[in-house]
Amino acid sequence: MENIENQKSKIENQFERVYTLVRQIPQGKVASYGQIARWLGWPRGARTVGWALRALETDDVPWQRVVNAQGCVSLTGDTTQQRLLEAEGVVFDHTGRIDLKVYGWTGPLTPWWEEELRLS
């Protein structure tokens, strides 16, 4: 049982790191799942970022600001994310893509390892 609890705690800690970083994305800007993962020091952690956002149980994390690497909304059949981003001033082209050169966030001012030390 202790091993399962340790794993659950580790996952919750990783998810909280995702939420802390996503909260820093300014209104009207977006970042990709992969960028979030790299900024957290997880070069192959894009799926973990997605799992964390899917597990959200609060509305204080601007999940809509995380898109796929092509600048598209990953949710199919649901326009909520696009509507929320458009309300923030993000423009989608006729193919449903966001110009990441215009609306892409350049990342946190504090490197992930300094943020990690602050959270500890």
N, C-alpha and C positions, 0 to 999 in steps of 0.2 A: 504494500500500500504506500509506503514511504516513497518508493521510486516513482510511482504514478503521481503523487503529490508534488514531487520535485519537478517532474516533467511539466505538469500543469502550471506550476509557478514560473518555470522558465518561459513557457509559451506566453503566459500573461505578461511577463516582463518584456518580451520581444514586442508583443502587440502594443504595450504602453509606449515603447520607444517609437513605434510607427505613429501612434496618435500624437505624441509630443511634436514630432517633426511635421506632420500634416497640418497641425494647428498653426505652424509658422508660415505656411503658404499664404501670401497676401491675396486679398480679394482681387479678382480679375486676372489672376495668374494660375497656371496649372503645372503639374509635374507628372512624370510617368512613374509607373510602379517600379520600374528598374532604376530610375534615378533615386527614388526614395530609398530603395534597398542599398544602392551604392553609397549614398550619403550616410547610411547607418553602418557601413562597413561590411555589408553582405553582398558581394559581387554577383551572386546567383540567387538572390532572395526576393525577386519580384513576386513570386507566388505567395510568399509569406506575407508580403504587404497586402496583396489581394485578400488573403484569408483574414488578416487583421481587420481590414475595412468591412468585410462581409460580417464579421462577428460584432460589429459596433452595436452597443446597446444604449448609446447616448447621442444627443444631437449637437454636442459641443465640438465635434470634429468635422471640419469641412471636407468630407469624403468626396464630394463632387469635383474637387480640384485635382483629383488624381485620375489620369487617363492613360490609355495605352501608348506605346512608343511611337505609334503613327499619328498621335494627336486625336484619336477617336475615343468616343465613349465605348466602354466595353459591354455595358448592359444592352442587350438587344430587346426590342419590343417595349421598352420603357423610356419615356422622354424626360423623366424627372431630372436626371443629371444634366442634360443639355439645357433644359429650361432654367435650372438654377445657375448654370454658368452664364447663359445669355443675360440673365438678370444682373450679373456682376459685370457685364460689358464684354464678355468673351464672344468672339465672332466665329461661327462655323462656316466653312465654304459649302458649295453646292454638293460636295461629296460627304459632308458630315465631319470634316477634319478641322482641327484648330491649327493655326500657324504657330508652331512652337517657337519660332524665332521672335514672334511678336508677343505671345502670351505665356511662353515658358518661363518658369521661375528659375533663377540661376543658383538657387540653393541657400542653405542656412548660413548665417554670418558666423555662427559658432560651429567649428568642426564637430563631428559626431563624438569623437573621443572626449572632448571637453564637456559636451552635453552629458555624456555618460557619467563623467565624474561628478557633475552637478546633481544628477539624479540619484547617485549612490548615497 
